[in-house]
């Protein structure tokens, strides 16, 4: 299932591997943790206006579905699937 989901999301969006602490702007369909734990210092959703708290984390293999407007990592590495190519 994970491969199918990754393939479908990757087909419709541009995958971006992020392993630094620079702010990333989307929008993104999904964010998958590939080297964790992944800790966010900031993460904002596009439509709801809600955000995760600083220090929230994903473990390796977790997928956070968006739409995500932007995010910044404290640690870890993710594949972020950008909307539209």
N, C-alpha and C positions, 0 to 999 in steps of 0.2 A: 504494500500500500504506500509506503513512504516513497519508493521510487516513482510510482505512478503520480503521486501528488507533486513531487519535486519536478517531474517532467512536465506536467500540465502547467504549473505555475511558471516554470522556466520558459515554456513555450510562449506564453503571453507577456512575459516581462523580461527585462534585462537583468541577469544575475550580477550582483556586485559583491565581491569578497571584501569584508572590512575587518581589520584587526588593529586599528589605531584609535586614538582618542579624539580625532577630528569630528566635528559635527557633520552629519550626513543628512541631506535633504532629499525627500521623495517627490511624489508619493510612492510608497512601497506596498505591494500586495501582501508580502509576508517576510518574516525574518526568521531564519533557521540557525540555531546555535551549532557550530561545527567544531569548536574547541572551547571547552568551558571549564569552570562556570563562566557564563557571559553576564557581566554586571553592567547595567545602564546608569549613567549619571543623568541622562535626560531621555525621554521618549514621549512624543505627542501623537495622538491619533488625529486623522484628518477630519472626519465628519462629526465625531462626538464632542470634540474639544477637550476630551479627557486626556490624562497623562499618567504614566507610571511614576511611582516615587523613586527618588534617587536611591540606588542600592538594590532595586529589584533585579532579579536574576533569572536566567534560563540555564538549564543543564544541557550538556551536549545531546543533540538530537531533538530538543524541543523546537516547536514551530509556533511563532506568534503571528497570528493573522491580522491583517490591517483592515482598512487602509491606515498606514502610518505616515504622518507628515514629515517627521524628522526624528533622529535619535543620535545619541552620543554614547559611546562605550567607555567604561572605566577599565574593563579587562575582558579577555576572551576574543573569539573570532566568530563572525557570522557570515552567512550568505543572505544578502538583502535583495529581494526580487522587485526591481523597479517597475512601475506601471508603464506599459507602452514602450515599444521600441521603434 
